[in-house]
């Protein structure tokens, strides 16, 4: 294993109190027998470089969330191909040469695969923010040839159209309130604050709702079969497994020892957290 001895890690961003990353990484560390101290750190926009500059050699890496993913991209001396395509880094491996990855794409792919959708031909994305870029690349990796994007601001779709051209995917833009076509897989990137509930001509085989913190569950449960709605925490879990590979082995493609057992422990931690939250409500 790459990481030995007591090492420090954190998820950084703003806001950060809601992050489930400490829960996931603590479960992985226990399963792998690693001495990791993983915490949350509030870091506002524009403060990431200053935060990293004062970290000592005991720090191993950082999970990066909004609004810092573009700053993390600029901070890294070396980034992976997915980070290059999206312009966003969500994982930093610290050291003399800071390296960056985007595991959001792989996390989305893993969430669909775990739900039985290992390949698709058509896809849809709801919303056109930063998460939409990772969603598009994930759908492309799953084999999508056409992806329809429902969005409020057409100008925000230009980047997605360009990204689709680079990956051989036809991206079709339409208003957020227009009926979405029947597709194999969909990703909703709408934040909890958005009140829209886009409709589909027919239920997709799987819809991944990235908004896992919405009170009462996914906004789509009232209009789509529950079995087709994939909890956004599955994406969070998938990308976290890839982050653990990076932190423990220094390689996103290197499979962890007993990785299935590690992932199961991480999922169990999420289930227990949800149970406790339900009891408190």
C-alpha positions in Angstrom: 0.0 0.0 0.0 1.2 3.5 -0.8 0.0 5.2 2.4 1.7 4.1 5.6 1.6 5.6 9.1 -0.7 8.3 10.3 -1.7 10.5 7.4 -4.1 13.4 7.2 -6.8 14.0 4.5 -9.8 16.3 4.2 -12.7 17.3 2.0 -12.5 21.0 1.3 -15.2 23.4 0.0 -17.9 25.7 1.1 -20.4 24.8 2.5 -18.9 21.6 3.8 -20.7 20.6 7.0 -23.1 18.3 5.0 -20.3 16.3 3.3 -20.5 12.5 3.7 -16.9 12.1 2.5 -15.4 11.6 6.0 -17.9 8.8 6.7 -17.0 7.0 3.4 -13.2 7.4 3.7 -13.2 6.4 7.4 -15.0 3.2 6.5 -12.5 2.5 3.7 -9.5 3.2 6.0 -10.9 0.7 8.6 -11.4 -2.0 6.0 -7.9 -1.5 4.5 -6.2 -1.1 7.9 -4.9 2.4 7.1 -4.1 5.0 9.7 -5.9 7.9 8.1 -7.3 11.0 9.8 -9.9 12.4 7.4 -11.9 15.6 8.2 -13.9 18.4 6.8 -12.3 21.8 6.2 -14.3 24.9 5.2 -12.3 26.6 2.4 -14.0 29.5 0.5 -13.5 30.3 -3.2 -10.1 31.8 -3.8 -8.5 30.2 -0.7 -7.4 26.8 -1.9 -3.8 27.7 -2.8 -3.3 29.4 0.5 -4.8 26.5 2.4 -2.5 23.9 0.6 0.6 26.1 1.0 0.6 25.8 4.8 0.0 22.0 5.0 2.8 20.0 6.4 4.3 16.6 5.2 1.7 14.7 7.2 -1.0 15.6 4.7 -1.7 12.9 2.0 -4.5 14.4 -0.1 -7.7 16.3 -0.5 -11.2 15.6 -1.8 -12.4 18.8 -3.5 -16.0 20.0 -3.8 -17.7 23.2 -4.9 -16.7 25.9 -5.4 -13.0 24.8 -5.6 -12.8 22.3 -8.4 -11.5 24.8 -11.0 -9.0 26.2 -8.5 -7.8 22.6 -7.8 -7.3 22.2 -11.5 -5.0 25.2 -11.6 -3.1 24.1 -8.5 -2.2 20.6 -9.8 1.0 20.2 -11.7 -0.3 17.1 -13.4 -3.9 16.1 -14.1 -5.7 13.2 -15.7 -7.5 13.2 -19.0 -11.0 13.6 -17.5 -9.9 16.6 -15.5 -8.5 18.1 -18.7 -11.8 17.6 -20.5 -14.0 19.0 -17.7 -11.6 21.7 -16.4 -12.3 20.4 -12.9 -10.3 18.4 -10.3 -12.0 16.8 -7.3 -9.1 14.8 -6.0 -5.6 16.1 -5.1 -2.7 13.9 -4.1 -0.2 16.1 -2.3 3.6 15.9 -2.3 6.5 17.6 -4.1 4.4 17.4 -7.3 0.7 17.9 -6.7 -1.4 15.6 -8.9 -5.1 15.9 -9.7 -7.9 13.7 -10.9 -11.6 14.0 -11.7 -13.4 10.9 -10.2 -16.9 12.4 -10.7 -17.1 10.9 -14.2 -16.0 7.4 -13.0 -18.3 7.7 -10.0 -21.3 8.3 -12.3 -20.4 5.4 -14.5 -20.0 3.1 -11.5 -23.4 4.2 -10.1 -25.1 3.2 -13.4 -23.2 0.0 -13.6 -24.1 -1.0 -10.1 -27.8 -0.4 -11.0 -27.5 -2.7 -14.0 -26.9 -0.1 -16.7 -23.4 -1.0 -18.1 -24.2 0.4 -21.6 -26.6 2.9 -23.1 -27.4 4.4 -26.5 -29.3 7.5 -25.5 -29.1 9.7 -22.5 -30.5 12.9 -21.0 -29.1 15.5 -18.6 -31.2 17.9 -16.5 -29.3 21.1 -15.9 -26.1 22.5 -17.4 -23.8 23.4 -14.5 -20.4 22.0 -13.7 -21.8 18.5 -12.8 -23.4 18.3 -16.2 -20.0 18.0 -17.9 -19.0 15.0 -15.8 -22.5 13.5 -16.5 -22.0 13.9 -20.2 -18.6 12.3 -20.2 -20.0 9.4 -18.1 -22.9 8.8 -20.5 -20.3 8.9 -23.4 -18.2 6.3 -21.6 -21.3 4.1 -21.3 -21.8 4.4 -25.0 -24.4 7.1 -25.5 -24.6 8.4 -29.1 -27.1 11.2 -28.4 -27.7 13.1 -25.2 -30.5 15.6 -24.7 -29.9 18.4 -22.2 -32.7 20.3 -20.6 -31.5 23.7 -19.4 -32.7 27.2 -18.5 -29.9 29.2 -20.1 -29.0 28.2 -23.6 -25.6 29.8 -23.5 -24.5 27.4 -20.8 -25.1 24.5 -23.3 -22.3 25.6 -25.6 -19.6 24.0 -23.5 -21.6 20.7 -23.4 -22.1 20.7 -27.2 -18.4 21.3 -27.7 -17.5 18.5 -25.2 -19.9 16.2 -26.9 -18.3 16.8 -30.3 -14.9 15.9 -28.8 -16.3 12.6 -27.5 -18.4 11.7 -30.6 -21.8 12.4 -28.9 -24.5 14.5 -30.4 -25.8 16.9 -27.7 -29.3 18.3 -28.2 -30.3 21.4 -26.2 -33.9 22.1 -25.2 -35.7 24.3 -22.6 -35.8 22.9 -19.1 -39.6 22.9 -19.1 -39.9 20.9 -22.3 -40.7 17.2 -22.3 -37.6 15.1 -22.3 -37.4 12.2 -24.8 -37.5 8.6 -23.9 -33.8 7.6 -23.1 -31.9 4.8 -21.7 -30.2 6.8 -18.9 -30.5 10.2 -17.4 -28.7 12.4 -14.9 -30.3 15.2 -13.0 -27.8 17.8 -11.8 -30.4 20.3 -10.4 -29.6 21.6 -6.9 -32.0 21.2 -4.0 -33.0 24.8 -4.4 -34.3 24.3 -7.9 -38.1 23.8 -7.9 -38.3 22.3 -11.4 -39.4 18.7 -11.9 -38.7 17.9 -15.6 -40.9 15.2 -17.3 -39.9 12.4 -19.6 -41.9 11.0 -22.6 -41.2 7.6 -21.0 -39.4 6.6 -17.8 -35.7 6.1 -18.4 -34.3 2.7 -17.3 -32.2 4.6 -14.8 -32.2 8.2 -13.6 -29.3 9.3 -11.3 -30.3 12.2 -9.2 -27.2 14.0 -8.1 -29.1 15.9 -5.4 -28.9 13.3 -2.6 -29.5 15.9 0.2 -33.0 17.0 -0.9 -35.5 16.7 2.1 -38.0 13.9 1.4 -35.9 12.2 -1.2 -35.5 12.7 -5.0 -37.9 15.1 -6.7 -38.5 12.4 -9.3 -40.0 9.8 -7.0 -43.4 11.3 -7.6 -43.3 10.9 -11.4 -41.0 8.0 -12.1 -41.0 4.4 -10.8 -38.9 4.2 -7.6 -36.8 1.3 -9.1 -35.6 3.6 -11.9 -34.4 6.4 -9.6 -30.8 6.0 -8.5 -29.8 7.7 -5.3 -27.1 10.4 -5.8 -25.2 8.8 -2.9 -24.4 6.0 -5.3 -22.4 8.4 -7.4 -20.8 9.8 -4.3 -19.8 6.3 -3.3 -18.5 5.4 -6.7 -16.2 8.5 -6.9 -15.1 8.0 -3.3 -13.9 4.4 -4.1 -11.8 5.9 -6.9 -10.4 8.5 -4.5 -9.4 5.8 -2.1 -7.5 4.1 -4.9 -5.6 7.4 -5.5 -4.9 8.1 -1.8 -3.9 4.5 -1.0 -2.1 3.5 -4.2 -1.5 6.7 -6.1 -3.3 5.3 -9.2 -7.0 5.7 -10.0 -6.8 2.5 -12.2 -5.2 0.3 -9.5 -7.8 -1.9 -7.8 -7.8 -1.9 -4.0 -7.1 -5.1 -2.1 -10.6 -6.7 -1.5 -12.2 -3.8 -3.3 -15.7 -5.2 -3.3 -15.5 -5.7 0.5 -14.2 -2.1 0.9 -17.0 -0.7 -1.2 -19.5 -2.8 0.7 -18.2 -1.3 4.0 -18.5 2.2 2.5 -22.1 1.6 1.4 -23.0 0.2 4.8 -21.7 3.4 6.4 -24.1 5.4 4.1 -27.0 3.1 5.0 -26.4 3.5 8.7 -26.1 7.3 8.4 -29.4 7.4 6.5 -31.1 5.2 9.2 -29.9 7.5 12.0 -31.0 10.6 10.1 -34.4 9.1 9.6 -34.7 8.3 13.3 -33.7 11.9 14.2 -36.3 13.4 11.9 
